[in-house]
């Protein structure tokens, strides 16, 4: 702005100087020509007066400086010409000044001279004897004037330019400084009222742009936060398959330390699996695809993880413009499917075995293949197998209720310590048979829970402690509280659980020693039910065990 104002002033000053120079030149030229014309007129009348009185002895006496003097007869014939190079044979009777002088006594004209090749002023005076005296002189033109004025004009122009430069610089600073120091957010304090409407409009547009930028920034931050905090890996690629953005989860899945290693590069830098790349090409062609990629596995403290890739095309204006790739962790889903298949197989096995036994013994009894003395024995065996079937079916129904979220929430306030004493009393005979001692430690704790489920939880834990114990072993149940949590633990001195089996003991139908479980009548669902009961009450369960030394199971429950 400072330069523009300065240039404008400079151009204005130079243009003004040029106009003034031309104007003064024209004025000076006009005044000079008028002065010369007046001098010639006066000189012509003076010489005419002398000629009329016969004061000149010869024509040569008529020479006066650089003024050309011509004496013409009444008929237009040149009698004398002071210019040596003049052609006196030329008839000058048709000249305007001659005609006017002959008719009116004097006449004048300005025309280009054939002799001098420039504008010449002619003034003619009729003498007393009829002759015509004509004086002429070449007039100064504009070039001559400017040539004479050039030194002075140059000096004046330089002086004006220097002064204009100083004044223009200072004036420009005075104009620009208030604008530079102005607070454009306050239109009531503008240095020039002419710019107030513009500033109001600019402020309105700036506020609108600021608002839009703020919205876009918030939207971008929100999208970035969502993408960054997604558990699923996400990769966005353009139509060429180059990575535009990738979130941290995707980097973690593939073990890539930094985004810059893959951004703006082909997606094969993330995953080089041939089947995956084929799906990427199909997606960029506009086809939605989903693929289970077994090669995408990440080792974690909890084991290996598996992912599915979901590829969705992105279209803009009906044209494929890229794709979004999601990597979903399906480890738990696959585990659940495996557990479901295993559960189905286990249920079939658990039900089929006693049913086969019952069917076989029933057929033997029906066909008279059992002696009269053995009928009671077979009936007892059938009863035990049916009871086992009932236990398995009852446990399966219980787990099904937990899976479907239909487990009863009939919570009541009761003392879990008193409940534990009652259950221990019920196990006195069974513990005596196994020669195992049971003790209860801790103190009364009031909890708000489903008493029937908590009773089943304690029953299963104590029952397992007795079943898998040693001769002269012990089972200790300890109950205490920690703030708003109730902590109960069951410790035994039994056979323990090998380390490789500990992560799976809470799975359904999982048995560390299947043959021993068969002998003790276990269904393999007890600890699984215990875990679900604890989770149903907002609790958690932990296991500590050493082979041939014993096991400790601790459960933390919410008191309210």
C-alpha positions as CSV (number, residue, x, y, z in Angstrom):
1,X,0.0,0.0,0.0
2,X,2.9,2.4,0.9
3,X,4.5,1.8,-2.5
4,X,1.3,2.1,-4.4
5,X,0.5,5.5,-2.8
6,X,4.1,6.7,-3.3
7,X,3.9,5.6,-7.0
8,X,0.6,7.4,-7.4
9,X,1.9,10.6,-6.0
10,X,5.1,10.4,-8.0
11,X,3.2,9.8,-11.3
12,X,0.9,12.7,-10.4
13,X,3.8,15.1,-9.7
14,X,5.7,14.1,-12.9
15,X,2.5,14.5,-14.9
16,X,1.9,17.9,-13.3
17,X,5.4,19.0,-14.1
18,X,5.1,17.9,-17.7
19,X,1.7,19.6,-18.2
20,X,3.1,22.8,-16.6
21,X,6.1,22.7,-18.8
22,X,4.0,22.3,-21.9
23,X,1.6,25.0,-20.8
24,X,4.3,27.5,-19.9
25,X,6.1,26.7,-23.1
26,X,3.0,27.4,-25.2
27,X,2.3,30.5,-23.2
28,X,5.8,31.7,-23.6
29,X,5.8,30.9,-27.3
30,X,2.5,32.7,-27.8
31,X,3.8,35.8,-25.9
32,X,7.1,35.7,-27.8
33,X,5.3,35.5,-31.1
34,X,2.9,38.3,-30.3
35,X,5.9,40.4,-29.1
36,X,7.7,39.8,-32.4
37,X,4.6,40.6,-34.4
38,X,4.1,43.9,-32.6
39,X,7.8,44.8,-33.1
40,X,7.5,44.1,-36.9
41,X,4.4,46.2,-37.1
42,X,6.0,49.1,-35.4
43,X,9.1,48.7,-37.5
44,X,7.1,48.5,-40.7
45,X,5.2,51.8,-40.0
46,X,8.5,53.5,-39.0
47,X,10.2,52.5,-42.3
48,X,7.1,53.3,-44.3
49,X,7.1,56.8,-42.8
50,X,10.8,57.3,-43.7
51,X,10.1,56.1,-47.3
52,X,7.2,58.4,-47.7
53,X,9.4,61.3,-46.8
54,X,12.3,60.2,-49.0
55,X,14.7,59.7,-46.2
56,X,16.6,56.7,-47.8
57,X,19.0,57.4,-50.5
58,X,19.1,53.8,-51.6
59,X,17.3,50.5,-51.0
60,X,20.3,49.1,-49.2
61,X,19.7,51.5,-46.4
62,X,16.5,49.5,-45.7
63,X,18.4,46.6,-44.1
64,X,17.3,46.2,-40.5
65,X,18.8,43.3,-38.5
66,X,17.4,39.8,-39.2
67,X,14.1,41.3,-40.5
68,X,13.4,40.6,-44.1
69,X,12.3,43.7,-46.1
70,X,10.6,43.5,-49.4
71,X,9.4,46.4,-51.6
72,X,6.6,45.5,-54.0
73,X,5.2,47.5,-56.9
74,X,1.5,48.1,-57.1
75,X,1.3,45.4,-59.7
76,X,3.0,42.8,-57.4
77,X,6.4,42.9,-58.9
78,X,9.3,42.7,-56.4
79,X,11.3,45.9,-56.5
80,X,13.7,45.0,-53.7
81,X,14.3,42.1,-51.2
82,X,16.8,42.4,-48.4
83,X,17.3,38.6,-48.4
84,X,20.1,37.8,-50.7
85,X,18.8,34.4,-51.7
86,X,15.3,35.6,-52.5
87,X,13.9,35.1,-56.1
88,X,12.8,38.6,-57.1
89,X,11.1,37.3,-60.3
90,X,8.3,35.7,-58.2
91,X,5.0,37.6,-58.6
92,X,3.9,38.5,-55.0
93,X,0.7,40.1,-56.1
94,X,-1.3,37.1,-54.8
95,X,0.0,37.3,-51.3
96,X,-2.7,37.8,-48.7
97,X,-0.8,40.6,-46.9
98,X,-0.2,42.4,-50.2
99,X,-3.8,42.2,-51.2
100,X,-5.0,43.5,-47.8
101,X,-2.4,46.3,-47.7
102,X,-3.3,47.5,-51.2
103,X,-6.9,47.5,-50.3
104,X,-6.9,48.7,-46.7
105,X,-3.5,50.3,-46.1
106,X,-2.0,47.4,-44.2
107,X,-2.3,43.6,-44.0
108,X,-0.6,40.6,-42.3
109,X,-0.5,36.9,-42.6
110,X,1.3,33.9,-41.1
111,X,2.2,31.0,-43.4
112,X,5.0,28.6,-44.0
113,X,7.7,30.3,-46.0
114,X,9.0,28.7,-49.2
115,X,12.3,30.5,-48.6
116,X,12.9,29.7,-44.9
117,X,10.8,26.5,-44.6
118,X,9.2,27.6,-41.3
119,X,6.2,29.7,-40.1
120,X,6.8,33.3,-41.0
121,X,4.9,36.5,-40.1
122,X,4.4,38.9,-42.9
123,X,3.2,42.5,-42.4
124,X,2.6,44.9,-45.3
125,X,2.0,48.6,-45.4
126,X,0.9,50.6,-48.5
127,X,3.2,53.6,-49.2
128,X,2.0,57.0,-50.5
129,X,3.1,56.2,-54.1
130,X,1.1,52.9,-54.1
131,X,4.1,50.7,-53.5
132,X,3.8,48.1,-50.7
133,X,6.4,47.7,-48.0
134,X,6.5,44.2,-46.5
135,X,8.4,43.1,-43.5
136,X,8.7,39.4,-42.5
137,X,10.4,37.3,-39.8
138,X,10.4,33.6,-38.9
139,X,8.5,33.0,-35.7
140,X,10.0,30.9,-32.8
141,X,8.4,27.4,-32.7
142,X,7.7,25.3,-29.6
143,X,11.0,23.4,-30.0
144,X,12.9,26.6,-30.0
145,X,11.1,27.7,-26.9
146,X,11.8,24.4,-25.1
147,X,15.4,24.5,-26.3
148,X,15.8,27.9,-24.7
149,X,13.9,26.8,-21.6
150,X,15.5,23.4,-21.2
151,X,18.3,24.2,-18.7
152,X,16.0,26.2,-16.5
153,X,13.1,23.6,-17.0
154,X,15.5,20.8,-16.0
155,X,16.7,22.5,-12.9
156,X,13.1,23.4,-11.9
157,X,11.9,19.8,-12.6
158,X,14.7,18.3,-10.5
159,X,14.0,20.6,-7.6
160,X,10.3,19.8,-7.8
161,X,10.9,16.0,-8.0
162,X,13.2,16.1,-5.0
163,X,10.7,18.2,-3.0
164,X,7.9,15.9,-4.2
165,X,9.9,12.8,-3.2
166,X,10.4,14.1,0.3
167,X,6.8,15.4,0.7
168,X,5.3,12.3,-0.9
169,X,7.3,9.9,1.4
170,X,6.2,11.9,4.4
171,X,2.6,12.3,3.3
172,X,2.4,8.5,2.5
173,X,3.7,7.6,5.9
174,X,1.2,10.0,7.5
175,X,-1.6,8.3,5.5
176,X,-0.5,4.8,6.0
177,X,0.5,5.0,9.7
178,X,-3.0,5.4,11.1
179,X,-4.1,2.4,9.0
180,X,-1.2,0.3,10.3
181,X,-1.9,1.3,13.9
182,X,-5.7,1.0,13.6
183,X,-7.6,-1.7,15.4
184,X,-9.7,-3.1,12.6
185,X,-11.9,-5.0,15.0
186,X,-13.3,-1.7,16.2
187,X,-14.9,0.1,13.3
188,X,-15.9,3.0,15.6
189,X,-12.2,4.0,15.9
190,X,-11.2,4.0,12.2
191,X,-8.8,6.8,11.2
192,X,-10.8,7.4,8.0
193,X,-14.5,7.3,8.0
194,X,-14.5,6.4,4.3
195,X,-13.2,2.9,5.0
196,X,-15.6,2.1,7.8
197,X,-18.2,0.4,5.4
198,X,-15.4,-1.7,3.9
199,X,-14.0,-2.6,7.3
200,X,-17.5,-3.6,8.5
201,X,-18.0,-5.8,5.5
202,X,-14.4,-7.3,6.0
203,X,-15.1,-7.9,9.7
204,X,-18.4,-9.6,8.9
205,X,-16.6,-11.8,6.3
206,X,-13.7,-12.5,8.7
207,X,-16.1,-13.5,11.5
208,X,-17.9,-15.8,9.0
209,X,-14.6,-17.3,7.8
210,X,-13.4,-17.6,11.4
211,X,-16.6,-19.4,12.3
212,X,-16.3,-21.8,9.4
213,X,-12.6,-22.4,10.1
214,X,-13.5,-23.1,13.7
215,X,-16.2,-25.5,12.7
216,X,-13.9,-27.3,10.2
217,X,-11.2,-27.4,12.8
218,X,-13.6,-28.9,15.4
219,X,-14.9,-31.4,12.9
220,X,-11.3,-32.3,11.9
221,X,-10.3,-32.7,15.5
222,X,-13.4,-34.8,16.3
223,X,-12.8,-37.0,13.3
224,X,-9.1,-37.3,14.2
225,X,-9.9,-38.1,17.8
226,X,-12.4,-40.7,16.7
227,X,-10.0,-42.3,14.3
228,X,-7.1,-42.1,16.7
229,X,-9.1,-43.8,19.5
230,X,-10.7,-46.5,17.4
231,X,-9.7,-50.0,18.5
232,X,-10.2,-51.1,15.0
233,X,-7.4,-50.4,12.5
234,X,-8.3,-47.9,9.8
235,X,-6.5,-47.1,6.6
236,X,-7.7,-44.6,3.9
237,X,-6.3,-44.9,0.4
238,X,-6.8,-42.8,-2.7
239,X,-7.7,-44.1,-6.2
240,X,-4.1,-45.1,-6.8
241,X,-4.0,-47.2,-3.7
242,X,-1.7,-44.8,-1.8
243,X,-2.2,-44.4,1.9
244,X,-3.8,-41.0,2.8
245,X,-4.1,-41.6,6.5
246,X,-3.7,-44.4,9.0
247,X,-4.6,-44.6,12.7
248,X,-2.5,-45.8,15.5
249,X,-4.4,-49.1,15.9
250,X,-3.5,-50.1,12.3
251,X,0.1,-49.3,12.9
252,X,0.1,-51.3,16.1
253,X,-1.5,-54.3,14.4
254,X,1.2,-54.5,11.7
255,X,4.1,-53.4,14.1
256,X,4.8,-50.2,12.1
257,X,6.6,-47.6,14.4
258,X,5.7,-44.4,12.6
259,X,3.1,-43.1,10.2
260,X,5.6,-41.5,7.8
261,X,6.8,-44.9,6.9
262,X,3.5,-45.7,5.1
263,X,1.7,-42.4,4.4
264,X,1.8,-41.4,0.7
265,X,3.0,-44.9,-0.1
266,X,1.1,-47.9,-1.6
267,X,-0.9,-49.9,0.9
268,X,1.2,-52.9,0.2
269,X,3.8,-51.3,2.5
270,X,1.3,-52.1,5.3
271,X,0.2,-55.6,4.2
272,X,1.7,-57.6,1.4
273,X,-0.7,-60.5,1.5
274,X,-1.6,-61.4,-2.1
275,X,-5.3,-62.1,-1.4
276,X,-5.6,-58.8,0.6
277,X,-4.1,-56.8,-2.3
278,X,-6.5,-58.5,-4.7
279,X,-9.4,-57.4,-2.5
280,X,-7.9,-53.8,-2.5
281,X,-8.0,-53.8,-6.3
282,X,-11.6,-55.0,-6.3
283,X,-12.5,-52.3,-3.8
284,X,-10.9,-49.5,-5.8
285,X,-12.9,-50.8,-8.8
286,X,-16.1,-50.2,-6.7
287,X,-16.8,-53.5,-5.1
288,X,-17.4,-53.9,-1.3
289,X,-15.3,-56.8,0.0
290,X,-14.6,-58.5,3.3
291,X,-11.8,-61.0,3.9
292,X,-10.5,-63.0,6.8
293,X,-6.8,-62.6,6.8
294,X,-5.1,-65.3,8.9
295,X,-1.7,-63.8,8.1
296,X,-2.6,-60.6,10.1
297,X,-1.7,-61.8,13.6
298,X,-0.3,-59.8,16.5
299,X,1.4,-61.3,19.5
300,X,0.2,-59.8,22.7
301,X,0.5,-60.8,26.4
302,X,-2.8,-62.5,26.1
303,X,-1.8,-64.5,23.0
304,X,-2.1,-64.1,19.2
305,X,-4.7,-61.9,17.7
306,X,-6.6,-62.4,14.4
307,X,-8.2,-59.8,12.2
308,X,-10.7,-59.5,9.4
309,X,-10.3,-56.9,6.7
310,X,-13.4,-54.9,5.5
311,X,-12.8,-52.9,2.4
312,X,-15.4,-50.2,1.5
313,X,-15.1,-48.1,-1.7
314,X,-15.4,-44.3,-1.6
315,X,-17.2,-42.6,-4.5
316,X,-17.3,-39.0,-5.4
317,X,-19.6,-37.8,-8.1
318,X,-20.2,-41.4,-9.2
319,X,-16.5,-42.0,-9.7
320,X,-14.4,-44.3,-7.5
321,X,-12.1,-42.0,-5.5
322,X,-10.5,-44.4,-3.1
323,X,-11.3,-46.9,-0.3
324,X,-11.5,-47.3,3.5
325,X,-10.0,-50.4,5.0
326,X,-11.0,-51.5,8.5
327,X,-9.1,-54.2,10.4
328,X,-11.4,-55.7,13.0
329,X,-10.2,-57.8,15.9
330,X,-12.1,-61.1,15.6
331,X,-10.0,-63.1,18.0
332,X,-12.7,-63.3,20.7
333,X,-15.3,-64.1,18.0
334,X,-13.2,-66.9,16.7
335,X,-12.6,-68.1,20.2
336,X,-16.3,-68.0,20.9
337,X,-17.0,-69.9,17.8
338,X,-14.4,-72.5,18.7
339,X,-15.8,-72.7,22.3
340,X,-19.3,-73.0,20.9
341,X,-18.2,-75.9,18.7
342,X,-16.3,-77.4,21.6
343,X,-19.3,-76.9,23.9
344,X,-21.6,-78.6,21.5
345,X,-19.2,-81.5,21.2
346,X,-18.8,-81.7,25.0
347,X,-22.5,-81.5,25.6
348,X,-23.1,-84.2,23.1
349,X,-20.4,-86.3,24.7
350,X,-21.6,-85.6,28.3
351,X,-25.2,-86.5,27.5
352,X,-24.4,-89.4,25.2
353,X,-22.3,-91.4,27.6
354,X,-24.9,-91.7,30.4
355,X,-27.7,-92.0,27.9
356,X,-25.9,-94.9,26.3
357,X,-25.3,-96.5,29.7
358,X,-29.0,-96.1,30.6
359,X,-30.2,-97.4,27.3
360,X,-27.9,-100.5,27.4
361,X,-28.9,-101.4,31.0
362,X,-32.6,-100.8,30.3
363,X,-32.4,-103.1,27.3
364,X,-30.7,-105.8,29.3
365,X,-33.3,-105.6,32.0
366,X,-36.1,-105.6,29.4
367,X,-34.7,-108.7,27.7
368,X,-34.3,-110.6,30.9
369,X,-30.6,-110.6,30.7
370,X,-30.2,-109.4,34.3
371,X,-30.5,-111.8,37.2
372,X,-33.1,-111.2,39.9
373,X,-30.4,-110.4,42.4
374,X,-28.7,-107.8,40.1
375,X,-31.8,-105.8,39.3
376,X,-31.3,-103.5,42.2
377,X,-27.7,-102.9,41.2
378,X,-28.7,-102.0,37.6
379,X,-31.5,-99.8,38.9
380,X,-29.0,-97.9,41.1
381,X,-26.6,-97.5,38.2
382,X,-29.5,-96.1,36.0
383,X,-30.5,-93.7,38.8
384,X,-26.9,-92.4,39.1
385,X,-26.6,-91.9,35.4
386,X,-29.9,-90.1,35.3
387,X,-28.9,-87.9,38.2
388,X,-25.6,-87.1,36.3
389,X,-27.7,-86.2,33.3
390,X,-29.9,-83.9,35.4
391,X,-26.8,-82.2,36.9
392,X,-25.3,-81.6,33.4
393,X,-28.6,-80.3,32.0
394,X,-29.2,-78.0,35.0
395,X,-25.7,-76.6,34.7
396,X,-26.1,-76.0,31.0
397,X,-29.4,-74.2,31.6
398,X,-27.7,-72.1,34.2
399,X,-24.9,-71.1,31.8
400,X,-27.4,-70.4,29.1
401,X,-29.2,-68.0,31.4
402,X,-26.0,-66.1,32.0
403,X,-25.2,-66.0,28.2
404,X,-28.6,-64.6,27.4
405,X,-28.5,-62.1,30.3
406,X,-31.6,-63.8,31.9
407,X,-30.0,-64.7,35.2
408,X,-32.1,-63.6,38.1
409,X,-31.2,-60.3,39.8
410,X,-33.3,-60.9,42.9
411,X,-30.8,-59.1,45.1
412,X,-31.3,-59.0,48.8
413,X,-29.2,-57.9,51.7
414,X,-27.7,-60.8,53.7
415,X,-24.6,-61.8,55.7
416,X,-22.4,-63.9,53.5
417,X,-20.4,-65.0,56.5
418,X,-23.5,-66.7,58.0
419,X,-24.3,-68.3,54.6
420,X,-20.8,-69.7,54.5
421,X,-21.1,-71.2,58.0
422,X,-24.3,-73.0,56.9
423,X,-22.7,-74.4,53.7
424,X,-19.7,-75.6,55.6
425,X,-22.0,-77.5,58.1
426,X,-23.6,-79.2,55.1
427,X,-20.2,-80.4,53.9
428,X,-19.1,-81.8,57.3
429,X,-20.0,-85.4,56.4
430,X,-18.5,-85.3,52.9
431,X,-15.3,-83.7,54.3
432,X,-15.1,-86.4,57.0
433,X,-15.3,-89.1,54.3
434,X,-12.3,-87.6,52.5
435,X,-10.6,-86.9,55.8
436,X,-10.4,-83.2,54.9
437,X,-10.9,-80.3,57.4
438,X,-12.9,-77.2,56.6
439,X,-12.4,-73.9,58.4
440,X,-14.0,-70.4,58.1
441,X,-12.0,-67.3,58.8
442,X,-12.8,-63.6,58.6
443,X,-15.8,-61.7,59.9
444,X,-19.4,-61.0,59.0
445,X,-19.9,-58.9,55.8
446,X,-23.3,-57.6,54.6
447,X,-23.7,-57.8,50.8
448,X,-26.6,-57.0,48.4
449,X,-26.7,-59.9,46.0
450,X,-28.7,-62.9,44.7
451,X,-28.5,-65.2,47.7
452,X,-29.3,-68.4,45.7
453,X,-26.4,-67.7,43.2
454,X,-23.9,-66.8,45.9
455,X,-24.9,-70.0,47.7
456,X,-24.2,-71.9,44.5
457,X,-20.9,-70.1,44.1
458,X,-19.7,-71.1,47.6
459,X,-21.0,-74.6,47.2
460,X,-19.0,-75.2,44.0
461,X,-15.8,-73.7,45.4
462,X,-16.0,-75.7,48.7
463,X,-17.0,-78.9,46.8
464,X,-14.0,-78.6,44.5
465,X,-11.8,-78.0,47.4
466,X,-12.9,-81.2,49.0
467,X,-13.0,-83.3,45.7
468,X,-9.5,-82.5,44.6
469,X,-7.8,-82.5,48.0
470,X,-5.4,-85.0,49.6
471,X,-5.8,-87.2,52.5
472,X,-5.7,-85.2,55.8
473,X,-5.9,-82.0,53.7
474,X,-7.7,-78.8,54.5
475,X,-10.0,-76.3,52.9
476,X,-10.0,-72.7,54.2
477,X,-12.7,-70.1,53.4
478,X,-11.7,-66.5,54.2
479,X,-14.3,-63.6,54.1
480,X,-13.4,-59.9,54.6
481,X,-14.3,-56.5,53.2
482,X,-12.2,-53.8,51.5
483,X,-14.1,-50.6,51.3
484,X,-17.2,-51.2,49.1
485,X,-15.9,-54.6,48.1
486,X,-16.4,-58.0,49.6
487,X,-13.4,-60.4,49.2
488,X,-13.8,-64.1,49.7
489,X,-11.2,-66.7,49.0
490,X,-11.1,-70.5,49.1
491,X,-7.8,-72.2,49.7
492,X,-7.0,-75.9,49.7
493,X,-4.0,-78.2,50.1
494,X,-5.0,-80.4,47.2
495,X,-3.3,-81.7,44.0
496,X,-3.1,-78.2,42.5
497,X,-3.3,-77.2,38.8
498,X,-0.4,-77.4,36.4
499,X,0.5,-73.9,34.9
500,X,-0.4,-74.9,31.3
501,X,-4.0,-75.7,32.4
502,X,-4.6,-72.6,34.6
503,X,-5.7,-70.2,31.9
504,X,-8.5,-72.6,30.8
505,X,-9.9,-73.9,34.1
506,X,-12.9,-71.5,33.9
507,X,-13.9,-72.8,30.4
508,X,-16.9,-75.0,30.1
509,X,-16.4,-78.7,30.3
510,X,-12.6,-78.2,30.7
511,X,-11.1,-80.8,33.0
512,X,-7.5,-80.9,34.1
513,X,-7.8,-84.6,34.8
514,X,-10.8,-86.0,32.9
515,X,-10.6,-89.5,34.5
516,X,-10.5,-88.1,38.0
517,X,-13.4,-85.8,37.3
518,X,-15.4,-88.7,36.1
519,X,-14.7,-90.5,39.3
520,X,-15.7,-87.6,41.4
521,X,-18.9,-86.9,39.4
522,X,-17.8,-83.5,38.1
523,X,-19.4,-82.1,35.0
524,X,-16.6,-79.6,34.1
525,X,-19.0,-76.7,34.4
526,X,-18.6,-75.8,38.1
527,X,-15.8,-73.2,37.8
528,X,-17.4,-71.7,34.7
529,X,-20.6,-71.2,36.6
530,X,-18.6,-69.6,39.5
531,X,-17.0,-67.2,37.1
532,X,-20.3,-66.2,35.6
533,X,-21.9,-65.7,39.0
534,X,-19.0,-63.4,40.0
535,X,-19.3,-61.3,36.8
536,X,-23.1,-61.2,37.3
537,X,-22.5,-59.4,40.6
538,X,-19.9,-57.0,39.1
539,X,-17.0,-59.0,40.5
540,X,-13.9,-60.6,39.3
541,X,-12.1,-63.9,39.9
542,X,-8.5,-64.9,40.2
543,X,-6.6,-68.1,40.6
544,X,-3.3,-69.1,42.3
545,X,-2.2,-72.7,42.1
546,X,0.9,-74.8,42.4
547,X,1.0,-78.4,41.4
548,X,1.0,-80.8,44.4
549,X,0.8,-77.8,46.7
550,X,-2.8,-76.6,46.5
551,X,-5.0,-74.0,44.9
552,X,-6.4,-70.6,46.0
553,X,-9.4,-69.0,44.2
554,X,-10.2,-65.4,45.2
555,X,-13.4,-63.5,44.3
556,X,-14.1,-59.8,44.7
557,X,-17.8,-58.8,44.8
558,X,-19.5,-55.4,45.1
559,X,-21.2,-55.1,48.5
560,X,-24.0,-53.0,47.0
